[in-house]
Amino acid sequence: MADYEAPLREMRFLLNEVFDAPALWARLPALAEAADPDTVDAILEEMGKLAANTLEPINRSGDEEGCSWNEGVVTTPQGFAEAYRTYSEGGWGALLGNPQYGGMGMPKMLGVQVEEMVCAANISFALYPVLTNGACLAIDAHASEALKERYLPQMYSGEWAGAMNLTEPHAGTDLGIIRTRAEPQDDGSYAITGTKIFITGGEQDLSENIIHLVLAKLPDAPAGPRGISLFLVPKIQVNEDGSLGERNGVHCGSIEHKMGIKASATCVMNFDGAKGWLVGELNKGLAAMFTMMNYERLGVGIQGLGASERSYQSAVDYARERLQSRSPGGAAAPEKSADPIIVHPDVRRMLLTQKAFIGAGRALSTYVAQWLDIAKFGEGDEQVHAEGMVALLTPVAKAFFTDKGLDCTVLGQQVFGGHGYIREWGQEQLVRDVRIAQIYEGTNGIQALDLMGRKTVANGGALFQLFADDVQAFIDQQSGNAAMAEFIQPLAAELENLREVTAAVIDAAKNDPHAVGAASVEYLHLIGYVGYAFMWARMAAVALEKQDADAFYRSQVQTARFFFARLLPQTAALSKSVLAGSDTLMQLDAGLF
C-alpha cells in the first residue's frame, strides 16, 4: 500500500483561496491573534508529518493485534501508547480548546483539516482524541466553573481522556428509556448506577484517567427524554488539589469484537454507585450531550472523508503501476508488456469518482466548519444565522460523508481487483474500518430523519432557506462570468429542483405521517449532491483563472467537470424517489416481508 501523504496543497487551496479563511479569522477577535497564517501553515505541516510518520505505520498492526481485555483491564495494540504520548506532547489535544483552561483556541476550519489527516492515517487511533475533544466541548459549554478548572487542563494535555456514555442494551436511538440512575448525595455529588454499551475508549491504557460523561435519570425524573441529566464521572476520583485519588465505581465488563476499528476499544461499562457530578441543569442532559454529539457527528463524517483519501492515494499509485492489457486508444507504454490500468476508462471512472467526492467533501467540511467558527466566535444576527446553517448541515455532513466514504473505499478496493481483497494491500481494512461510520453517533437513517423532519419540515423550510440563499448568492455573483456558465447554469437548475422537492415534502407531511420517513434518506442524498455541486462550482471559480499556469488548478477544473457531467445527474433519480411518496413503502403487510 502506498505511503500516506497529507493533501496539504488541497487544504491550503480551500482555506486560503476558496474560503479566504484568514479574512474571516481576522475579523473575529477571538481568532485574530491565534490563527495567523504562519501558525496555521506550520500546524498543517506538522500534522502531516505526524500522521504519515507516527500514526499511519501502526494502522495495519493495530488492526491485526486489536485491543485485549483481561479482568477489566484493556490493553491497546503495540505502539498506540507511544503514539498517544507523542500526540499529546505535541499539544494536539489542546488545538481547539478554550485558552482560559490551557487550550489553543484555534478555529474549527483548521481543526477539520487536522482531523482528516489523523483519520486518514489511523481511524482507530483518531477515536481516542476525538472523543476527548467532544467531551471537553460539552464540559466547557455546560459544566460549572469548578468542574472546568479541575478537568479541562488535564484533558487538553492528554493526561486524562474523555468518553461519552449514552447507549444501553435496550436503549439506542430512544434514549428516553434509559435505566441508568443517579442518586443525590449529601456532598452534592450523585451515585451513578447502570450499564452502558458501545463506549469508545471507555477503558484503555493510554491516559492516567478517563472522564466519562454519562446520561442518567434521578429517581423522580420526568418520563422520557425530558428526565435525562448529564453527569461527569471520573474513572479515578480527583482530589481537591487536583491529584488522583481512589478508584471510582466504574469498570469495564468486556470489549466488543468488531468488523473493523479493532484498535479502538469499544467497551461495556458498569457504573456501581460511581461518584459523579452534574453537568448543566437537572433533566436537561440530552441538550448538553448534544453539544458533544454534534461535534462528534461532523468528526464521524470526516472519518469517511479520511478513509476515502487514504483509499484513493493507494488506488492511484496501484493504477499507475499495475500493467494489464492495452489502452483502447493504442499502446500507451509500447516498451512494456502491457499498459498501466490507469489508461482504461472504467479505472479512470472509479478514480475520478473518488477524487470528485473527496474534493467536494473536504470543501463542504470546511464550509460547515466556517459556520461553526462564526456560531462560536461571532455575534448578533450573524451568529444566529451561523447556528441555523450548522443545524441544517450537520446531519448532511455526518451521513453523506460516510455514505460516500464507504462508496469510495469500495471503489479503491475495486481498482486493486483481487489484490483489494487481500489483507496485505490495506484496502480491505479501510472498507471494514469506515463501515461503522454510517452507524455510530446516530445511524445515517436517523440523520436523514433529523434533516427532513426537525431541520426542514418542522420549521417550514426556514433553515433550508438559509442554505438555498447562500447558494443563490453565489449563482448571482457569477452570473456575468461566461467562463463559469458550464457550472452555474446546472447549479441553478439543481437548486430550483431542490426547492421544489423540499416544498413538496413539506406539503405532503401535512396529511401523511409517513411522508418524512419515506423521503428522508433520498432527500439527504439530494441535498448532499447539490451541496457538493456548490462546492465544486466555488472551487472552479478560483481554479479557472489559474489553470493555464498550474496543473493543480487544471486538475480542479477537470474534476469539477467530471462531477457535473457524471455524478450530479443522480439527483434526477433521487428526486423521483422522494416525490414517489410513502404508499409503496407502507402498503405491504409486515407479515409478507
Beta strands, then each sheet from edge to edge (+ up, - down):
strand 1: 68-70
strand 2: 73-75
strand 3: 160-165
strand 4: 181-184
strand 5: 190-200
strand 6: 209-216
strand 7: 229-234
strand 8: 236-238
strand 9: 244-247
strand 10: 250-255
strand 11: 266-279
sheet 1: 1+ 2-
sheet 2: 3+ 6+ 7- 11+ 5- 4+
sheet 3: 3+ 6+ 7- 11+ 10-
sheet 4: 8+ 9-
end
